């Protein structure tokens, strides 16, 4: 069974149980112990992921869980994303009556994300989906406001719907192939009727795209980003995408050539990046704008998946983009959480004079999400477009470029007020933990961009 290969997953889940049970006995002033335990588990899991990344590929649970480069990168990124979210939580929910529950739910969700990412079997994928989804519903609703309740209900209903769709797709593919194991799935499905295979694939894709926050399962993302706590919004729009997109890569790599899945993924990519950018353009609430921005980012991230098997750059480009996105999106949400009273873009007027470091972090984050050099997302988008071009989908690279230009306008709508002097108010209330995370994550985004040449060989490029 090789359980030693899954120590990071066991660390996350075990720490989640410890924090959940321990928090029931700790007084409110000592709930920070749960944050320390969660941070320790995430750090250990990330270190072990790095050790595994430097070693040889393997498998666990009868070869139904792959331990390879993609799994190692996901473990590291999930650990980093969780640690940054815990840092933001230190300034937002410390001492609250839902502090331990927040940390436990984050750890359980992270466990599901890791299981999804390494799944080499449809049943393991379904298990990871449920483990990553159910705690997320509660995490979104912990703010106990009308907006959070609406967001939690929408997330639950859409998640339940696409969960049923995913299980239906798994059932169809299993019935057609006679196996749920990825290495045998392609051969088993090759002789099956193509329409039936397509129906099963679409069902599983729907569930995975819910976790990624991509079209057509994206409707919960803007509401969750706007209504949840800053900690939950940051975590929900960042960490689940890491595992879901790698899970998607593994799934489509097991599909036979009888189904035109590359065109389907390409269409979903175009729909995601275009719809997300157009919807974000009209938003006034910063977090809702970021919610639609994450929908568009999933569209970009689907591009290398669409050319999987036709370009050797596909998987490294996906992993590099995920690395850059994790820290850049975190920086943007951390800024909005550090300034809790600013819920309109115009409220950021004069921020550069009052809080220059925070304004600088916001500019780096937003221009990073846009894809401006030398940030990490710029290199990720560049390699994504290169992979599309190399894979014979030059039109997809053009769509990436056009949508990047479209996104410039709504990111500037947030940046410009920060540097306007008229009516500037020097008294912005700032949460220091969140501000520190924002500056650190923005710096990491620059480091990923500048150090992409070093990262590329590690990611398999």
Buried (B, 14 or more C-beta within 10 A) or exposed (E): EEEEBBBBBBBBBBBBEBBBEBBEEBEEEBBBBBBEBBBEBBBBBBBBBBEBBEEEEBBBBEBBBBBBBBBBBBBBBBBBBBBBBBBBBBBBBBEBEBBBBBBBBBBBBBBBBBBBBBBBBBEBBBBBBBBBBBBBBBBBBBBEEEEBBBBBBBBBEBBBBBBEBBBBBBBBBBEBBEBBBBEBBBEBBBEBEEEBBBBBBBBBBBBBBBBBBBBBBBBBBBBBBBBBBBBBBBBBBBBBBBBBBBBBBBBBBBBBEBBEBBEBBBEBBBBBBBBBBBBBBEBEBBBBBBBBBBBBBBBBBBBBBBBBEBBEBBBBBBBBBBBBBBBBBBBBBBBBBBBBEBBEBEBBBBBBBBBEBBBBBBBBBBBBBBBBEBBBBBBBBBBBBBBBBBBEBEEBBEBBEBBBEBBBEBBEBBBEBBBBEEEBEEEBEBBEBBBBBBBBBBBBBBBBBBBBEEBBEBBBB
